[in-house]
Amino acid sequence: MHRRMLTFGTVLGVLVGLLIGTTTQSGAARPRPVLATDSRAAAIAAADRAMTGPNAPAGSPGERYVRQSVSAWVGDTYAISYARTYRGLPVVGGDAAVLADGSGRVQAVQTADVVHIDVPTRPAVEGPAAERTARTRLRVVDRVDSRRLVVRVDANAARLAWESVLVGRTDSAPSRLHVYIDASTGAVLDSVDEVRAGAGHGAWNGPDPITIDTLHSGSTYSLRDPLRVNLSCAKYGGGAVFNKPVDDWGNGNPTNIETGCVDAMWAAQKQFDMLRTWLGRNGQNGNGGAWPLQVGLNDVRLHWDGTRIVIGHNPNNQWLTSMDLVGHEYGHAIDRMSPAWPFTEPGLAEGFADIMGTLTEAYADEPAPFDTPDYTIGETIDLLGSGPLRFMYDPSLRGDANCYSSAIPTMDEYRAAGVLNHWFYLLAEGSNPGGGKPVSPTCIPTSVTGVGIRMAAKVVYQGLMFRAGGTNHRQERRQTLYAAKALDPTCDVFRKTRAAWDAVAVPAVAGEPTCT
């Protein structure tokens, strides 16, 4: 099939609403307008008081909270994130979050579940020695981006540590690895990789021809989005962004790099629009833009590397640009740039990315035989000759976890993703949705009714905006329950969100909200 890429002009208007008081008597004084900025400032001030005032969360002497980001949440409420410091050092894993509204009321405070901090602030192990140890954790180290002294905390211990950020490669993929070395003993405490890699299929989108936004400058067109900042597509390995004298791209052959760029740009633009329309987020980066795409990696994978989405091929040399997989990789980017990164239990990061890919498919709503909306991941790739890579409605069909258990904290990331995927399907569709949609087993004898995919998307996203440090499945349950309560004052969404968590066996945690 031939792909025609057409440019069209779009004017985006932004309407800023002001609530302006009026009077009915001539000459009466007008009250000062209530501006959106006033509402935001009141919420910030309330949150700051909650985290720094006399009623601040109890901590160790020397602990402080520093405001990091402010995100519009639900209604007139803001999610405000805080980083923790200890005697001036960053506390990694100690992030907190506050929900506060425009009238200056705090609705919820969430802090990381960490132990009391009482550690020395002068290292026994010098920075260069710690960096040499950190380098041993990566097969190829191209450079060390940074090194800093931090306090590394979790629910069991607090330790003074050196954090080194290494850029290089593992045995099979690029890496941007955060390595934490105990500053007292020199032992490796932990490591977290920013790069998230997966596999997929370069599926076509349609019906043909499809239209994407491209840039027209003089007599040249380019695969650079004029509306979504920083979104473009180029050949991997140093190639420039594709350009030509006509606005007609690709040839329908999934082994053609330009065609791969067409499919990837289409997926990225659809996800951008989904985020704005369904979730109120201003693009993948939250600030009106995304990250560049590069197609042509000579490997069977695609990945987010911290600055771009890099796309390889499947065993048939078709580019891995199906909508759910491109949306999945951008999902990792959204996760990375959100408060209190990273999730600390296997499966949550991968599951969240699966949800972002699934939402992109649902928003695009393509007809068969294209990438139709469903709850499977990579269904067109068939790398193993047995269908999708993951089944959200019944993860066990691929050998993944349907239910939370004590095995999850030590499980492989991809297998553990089944828990969040299963929960999302139950929340969106229910256990027996009908209409040709799959029946979904539950982990306890119960039936679950869904809230619809758009409302489920809001619950997941607003839960992410209220993420605190050390988020595991139990904390994810708590965060999404706060979101559900705020999204629906009737408590129906709250009850169904809680029922879906119960149905995948994620237990309640202290501090859960109630809704009546």
Residue, then its C-alpha position, 0 to 999 in steps of 0.5 A: m500500500h502507498r502512504r500519502m503524508l499530507t501537511f495541513g495547517t492547524v491553529l491552536g487557540v488557548l482560552v484562559g478563563l477568568l472568574i470575574g465578579t460583577t455587580t448589578q449596581s452602577g458604580a459599585a466597586r468590582p471585586r478583584p478577579v479570581l485568577a487561575t494563578d491565584s488558585r495555584a498559588a493558594a494550593i502551593a502555599a498550603a502544600d508548603r505549609a504541610m511539608t515544612g510547617p509545625n505539622a509536617p511529616a515526622g522525620s529525622p533531625g536534618e531532614r527537609y522537603v524541597r518542592q519539585s513540581v506542580s501539576a494540575w490534578v482533578g478539578d481545582t486540585y494540584a498534585i505537588s511533589y517534594a524531594r527529601t534532603y538530609r543535612g543538605l544531601p538528596v534522599v533518593g527514594g524519599d520523595a513525597a506528594v501533596l494534594a491541595d486545592g485552590s482554596g488552600r486546603v490540603q486533601a492528602v499527603q503521601t510520603a515514602d515509606v522509609v526508615h528513620i535516617d541517621v547516617p554520617t554525611r562524610p564518606a569513608v569511600e572516596g568518589p573515584a573508588a565508588e565510580r570504579t566499582a559502579r563501572t563494573r555493573l555495565r559491560v561497556v561504559d562510554r561515559v559517566d554523566s554524573r556522580r554525587l553523594v546521596v542518602r539511599v533509603d528504602a523501607n529497611a535501611a538508610r545508607l550514605a551512598w555514591e550515585s554514578v550515572l553511567v551511559g553505555r551498553t549491557d550485553s544486549a541493549p543501550s543503558r543509562l544506569h544509576v548505580y548506588i555504592d555504599a559510601s561506608t563499605g564500597a558495596v553495591l547497594d542498587s542500580v536502576d536503568e533509565v533505558r527500557a527496551g522491548a520488541g515489536h512489529g512494524a505494522w501499517n496504519g490506515p486506512d491508506p492514505i493517512t495524514i500526519d503533520t509535517l513541516h513545510s519550509g520553502s520548497t522542502y517538506s520534512l518529517r518534523d512536527p510543526l505543532r508538537v515540539n521536538l517530534s521528528c523522525a530520522k534514520y538511526g546512526g546519525g542521519a538527518v530528519f527525513n526531508k524531500p521536495v514533496d509531502d508524500w512519504g513511504n511506500g507501504n513496505p514495512t522494511n523501508i525506513e521511511t515507511g517505518c518513520v511514517d508509522a512511528m510519527w502517526a503513532a506518536q501524534k495519536q498518543f500526543d492527542m490522546l494525552r491532551t484530549w483524554l488526560g489533559r496532559n500537554g503532550q508526552n513531555g508535559n510541555g507541548g512536545a515529545w521526543p525524537l524518533q530514530v528508525g534503523l537500529n540493526d537489532v531486534r528491539l526498540h527502546w527509550d534511551g532517555t532522549r529519544i525512541v530508537i526503533g529496530h526490526n523484527p526477524n523479518n526485517q520489518w521496522l518495529t513501529s506498531m502503534d501499541l509498541v511506539g506508544h509503549e516506549y513513549g509510556h516509559a518516557i512519561d513515567r521517567m519524567s513524572p514525580a518520584w521516579p522510579f516505581t520500586e517493584p517489578g512490573l509497574a513500569e512495564g505495565f504502565a507503558d503497556i497501558m499507554g500503548t493500549l490507550t493510544e490504540a483505543y484513541a486512534d480507533e483504527p478499523a481492521p485489518f490495522d492496529t485495532p483497539d484491544y487489550t493485547i500487546g504486540e499482537t501483530i508481531d508474532l515473534l514466537g509464532s503464538g500471538p501477542l507478547r502480553f494479554m492484559y485480560d488474562p496475563s497467564l496466557r503468556g505465562d505472566a502473573n495474573c495476581y499479586s503475591s509474595a513472588i512479585p518483588t523478585m519476579d522478572e519485570y515483564r512477567a510481573a507486569g501482568v498484575l497491573n495489566h490485569w487490574f487495568y482491564l478489570l477496571a476498564e472493562g470488568s470481568n465479563p464485559g460482553g460485546g465480544k470482549p474477553v472474559s477476565p478471570t479474577c484472583i478471588p471469587t468475585s465479579v467486577t464491573g468496569v468504568g470504561i477505558r477513558m475513566a480508567a485512563k484518568v485513574v491511572y494517570q492521576g495516580l501517577m501524578f500523585r506518586a511518592g517515593g518507593t511506590n510498589h503495588r500497594q502504594e499504587r493502589r492507594q494513589t489510584l484510589y485517591a484519584a478515583k475519589a477525586l474524579d467521581p464524587t458519587c464514589d462509584v469509580f472509587r468502589k470499582t477501582r478498589a474492587a479491581w485491586d481486590a480482584v488481582a489480590v493487591p492488599a490494602v495499605a495503611g492510609e487508603p482513602t475512604c469514600t461515602 
